[in-house]
Amino acid sequence: MEIKSEVSLQRMNSFGLAAKASQLVSISSVDDVKQLLDIGLTEPFMILGGGSNCLFIEEMYRGLVIKNEILGIEVVAEKDEEVFLKIGAGENWHEVVCWCVDHGYGGIENLSLIPGTIGAAPIQNIGAYGVELKDVFHQLEAVELATGTIRNFDKEECQFGYRNSIFKQALKGQYLITQVYLRLLKRNHLLNTRYGAITSFLEAKSVVSPTIRDISEAVIAIRQSKLPDPKVMGNAGSFFKNPEISPTAFESLQAKFPQIVHYPGTKGLIKVPAGWLIEQCGWKGKRLGNVGCYAQQALVIINYGGATGAEIKAHALRVAQSVKEKFEISLSPEVNFI
């Protein structure tokens, strides 16, 4: 383990921002974490996974970046119908999905091609096309950074919500996740094809009885048609959460905007796609300088090259303000401002 100084983060964030860290250390085991704590962890510091959900506002992060590179996939328990996997927090999420599909383990195929690492998945409670991480989550192992104590968190203790968990709230910055345990099905897979785009894709391919591989391939194709490759255009995928509003507020909006797109939300709320709201405000495909909203999906903010984190933040605030003015709905970013 080596702590390096003045390190470029440009290849470690999906926006491709030319940010730097005062110090950076890569950890590949719990022992590395404990060694780091023995040296003494001074603030500020941040834990970096795949860099796909962060926006560096300043050109220099004046603190320690801890790059989580703990790897490994292991079957730790198995039954007739299900399997329990132990996965290192530094593993690439999509590569794990592909590994599971190859082994016939179902449950996360709808989450194909989501950028980031395994360790970031429970923090964000990632989700797509009707499935969330919490649906397959069993438990996780994490190190408390104040004490070096290893603790296990079960699903209830993680307090999962929509793109949310206790690690974004009460325990933010207090733990480093080392291992994530998933519970997946070996057979009798519970396929989720209720999203129209998946159904249309399968119908076009004349797939009548889809497998988990069929679902994964459908999701990959859909995402590739809507989302730009960060290696080509810097982006963090969906920039904002899909807002959820009360039925009363929705009825009022629907009276003004009869074509408003909506879905059932949580706890009786109505979910309105942020991408639709942003598009209605005229931002889809609109570029201002080095920043803009993607032409195929307004929810994605693009770094066309040379943008700073401050420019991207300013653009996001303009977009959110216009949605607030037109629809009286506040957009919350999925992306973390650093």
NORDAMO-V480492 format. One record per residue. N is the residue number from 1. RES is the residue in three letters. OMEGA is omega in radians with two decimals (none if undefined). Layout:
# NORDAMO-V480492
n = (N	N)
res = (RES	RES)
omega = (OMEGA	OMEGA)
This chain:
# NORDAMO-V480492
n = (1	2	3	4	5	6	7	8	9	10	11	12	13	14	15	16	17	18	19	20	21	22	23	24	25	26	27	28	29	30	31	32	33	34	35	36	37	38	39	40	41	42	43	44	45	46	47	48	49	50	51	52	53	54	55	56	57	58	59	60	61	62	63	64	65	66	67	68	69	70	71	72	73	74	75	76	77	78	79	80	81	82	83	84	85	86	87	88	89	90	91	92	93	94	95	96	97	98	99	100	101	102	103	104	105	106	107	108	109	110	111	112	113	114	115	116	117	118	119	120	121	122	123	124	125	126	127	128	129	130	131	132	133	134	135	136	137	138	139	140	141	142	143	144	145	146	147	148	149	150	151	152	153	154	155	156	157	158	159	160	161	162	163	164	165	166	167	168	169	170	171	172	173	174	175	176	177	178	179	180	181	182	183	184	185	186	187	188	189	190	191	192	193	194	195	196	197	198	199	200	201	202	203	204	205	206	207	208	209	210	211	212	213	214	215	216	217	218	219	220	221	222	223	224	225	226	227	228	229	230	231	232	233	234	235	236	237	238	239	240	241	242	243	244	245	246	247	248	249	250	251	252	253	254	255	256	257	258	259	260	261	262	263	264	265	266	267	268	269	270	271	272	273	274	275	276	277	278	279	280	281	282	283	284	285	286	287	288	289	290	291	292	293	294	295	296	297	298	299	300	301	302	303	304	305	306	307	308	309	310	311	312	313	314	315	316	317	318	319	320	321	322	323	324	325	326	327	328	329	330	331	332	333	334	335	336	337	338)
res = (MET	GLU	ILE	LYS	SER	GLU	VAL	SER	LEU	GLN	ARG	MET	ASN	SER	PHE	GLY	LEU	ALA	ALA	LYS	ALA	SER	GLN	LEU	VAL	SER	ILE	SER	SER	VAL	ASP	ASP	VAL	LYS	GLN	LEU	LEU	ASP	ILE	GLY	LEU	THR	GLU	PRO	PHE	MET	ILE	LEU	GLY	GLY	GLY	SER	ASN	CYS	LEU	PHE	ILE	GLU	GLU	MET	TYR	ARG	GLY	LEU	VAL	ILE	LYS	ASN	GLU	ILE	LEU	GLY	ILE	GLU	VAL	VAL	ALA	GLU	LYS	ASP	GLU	GLU	VAL	PHE	LEU	LYS	ILE	GLY	ALA	GLY	GLU	ASN	TRP	HIS	GLU	VAL	VAL	CYS	TRP	CYS	VAL	ASP	HIS	GLY	TYR	GLY	GLY	ILE	GLU	ASN	LEU	SER	LEU	ILE	PRO	GLY	THR	ILE	GLY	ALA	ALA	PRO	ILE	GLN	ASN	ILE	GLY	ALA	TYR	GLY	VAL	GLU	LEU	LYS	ASP	VAL	PHE	HIS	GLN	LEU	GLU	ALA	VAL	GLU	LEU	ALA	THR	GLY	THR	ILE	ARG	ASN	PHE	ASP	LYS	GLU	GLU	CYS	GLN	PHE	GLY	TYR	ARG	ASN	SER	ILE	PHE	LYS	GLN	ALA	LEU	LYS	GLY	GLN	TYR	LEU	ILE	THR	GLN	VAL	TYR	LEU	ARG	LEU	LEU	LYS	ARG	ASN	HIS	LEU	LEU	ASN	THR	ARG	TYR	GLY	ALA	ILE	THR	SER	PHE	LEU	GLU	ALA	LYS	SER	VAL	VAL	SER	PRO	THR	ILE	ARG	ASP	ILE	SER	GLU	ALA	VAL	ILE	ALA	ILE	ARG	GLN	SER	LYS	LEU	PRO	ASP	PRO	LYS	VAL	MET	GLY	ASN	ALA	GLY	SER	PHE	PHE	LYS	ASN	PRO	GLU	ILE	SER	PRO	THR	ALA	PHE	GLU	SER	LEU	GLN	ALA	LYS	PHE	PRO	GLN	ILE	VAL	HIS	TYR	PRO	GLY	THR	LYS	GLY	LEU	ILE	LYS	VAL	PRO	ALA	GLY	TRP	LEU	ILE	GLU	GLN	CYS	GLY	TRP	LYS	GLY	LYS	ARG	LEU	GLY	ASN	VAL	GLY	CYS	TYR	ALA	GLN	GLN	ALA	LEU	VAL	ILE	ILE	ASN	TYR	GLY	GLY	ALA	THR	GLY	ALA	GLU	ILE	LYS	ALA	HIS	ALA	LEU	ARG	VAL	ALA	GLN	SER	VAL	LYS	GLU	LYS	PHE	GLU	ILE	SER	LEU	SER	PRO	GLU	VAL	ASN	PHE	ILE)
omega = (-3.09	3.08	-3.10	-3.11	3.07	-3.05	3.08	3.11	-3.01	3.13	-3.11	3.05	-2.98	3.01	-3.12	-3.12	-3.11	3.13	3.08	3.05	3.07	3.10	3.10	3.06	3.08	3.13	-3.10	3.13	3.06	3.11	3.09	3.14	-3.12	3.09	3.11	3.14	3.10	3.10	-3.13	-3.09	-3.14	3.13	-0.02	3.03	3.07	3.10	-3.08	3.06	3.14	3.13	-3.05	-3.08	-3.11	3.13	3.12	-3.08	3.14	3.12	3.12	2.99	-3.03	3.14	-3.11	3.01	3.11	-3.11	-3.10	-3.13	3.09	-3.02	3.05	3.03	-3.06	3.00	-3.07	3.09	-3.06	3.05	-3.13	-3.02	-2.98	-3.13	3.12	-3.11	3.01	-2.99	3.11	-3.04	-3.13	3.13	3.08	-3.04	-3.07	3.11	3.06	3.09	3.13	3.12	-3.14	3.11	3.12	-3.12	3.11	3.14	-3.03	3.07	-3.10	-3.11	3.09	-3.12	3.11	3.03	3.00	-3.11	3.07	-3.07	3.11	-3.10	3.13	-3.04	3.13	3.10	-3.09	-2.94	-3.06	-3.13	3.09	3.01	3.00	-3.12	3.04	3.12	-3.09	-3.12	-3.11	-3.07	3.06	3.08	3.03	3.08	-3.11	3.11	3.06	-3.00	3.14	-3.02	-3.05	-3.14	3.07	-3.09	3.03	3.09	3.04	-3.05	-3.11	-3.12	3.13	3.09	-3.10	3.01	3.13	-3.08	-3.03	3.07	3.12	-3.11	3.01	-3.07	-3.00	-3.09	-3.11	3.08	-3.07	-3.08	2.97	-3.11	-3.11	-3.12	3.07	-3.14	3.13	3.05	-3.09	-3.12	3.11	3.14	-3.09	-3.08	3.11	-3.05	3.12	-3.12	-3.01	3.09	-3.03	-3.11	3.11	3.13	-3.13	3.14	-3.12	3.11	3.13	3.12	-3.13	3.10	-3.11	-3.14	-3.02	3.03	3.09	3.08	3.09	3.14	-3.14	-3.13	3.10	-3.13	3.12	-3.13	-3.14	-3.11	-3.14	3.13	-3.06	-2.99	3.14	3.07	-3.14	3.12	3.13	3.09	-3.12	3.11	3.12	-3.08	3.14	-3.08	-3.10	2.99	2.99	-3.07	3.06	-3.09	-3.12	3.08	3.14	3.12	3.14	3.13	3.12	3.11	-3.11	3.09	3.13	-3.08	-3.05	-3.09	-3.06	3.14	-3.09	3.12	3.04	3.10	3.13	3.04	3.07	3.13	3.13	3.13	3.11	-3.10	3.13	3.13	3.13	3.14	-3.12	3.13	3.14	3.11	3.02	-3.08	-3.07	-3.14	-3.10	-3.11	3.04	-3.10	-3.10	-3.04	3.08	3.05	-3.01	-3.08	-3.12	-3.12	-3.05	-3.11	-3.09	3.08	-2.98	2.87	-3.09	3.12	3.08	3.14	3.02	3.08	3.14	3.11	3.14	3.10	-3.13	3.12	3.13	3.13	3.09	3.14	-3.12	-3.14	-3.14	3.08	3.12	-3.11	-3.07	-3.01	-3.07	3.08	3.12	3.08	3.09	-3.12	2.93	-3.08	3.09	3.08	-3.07	none)
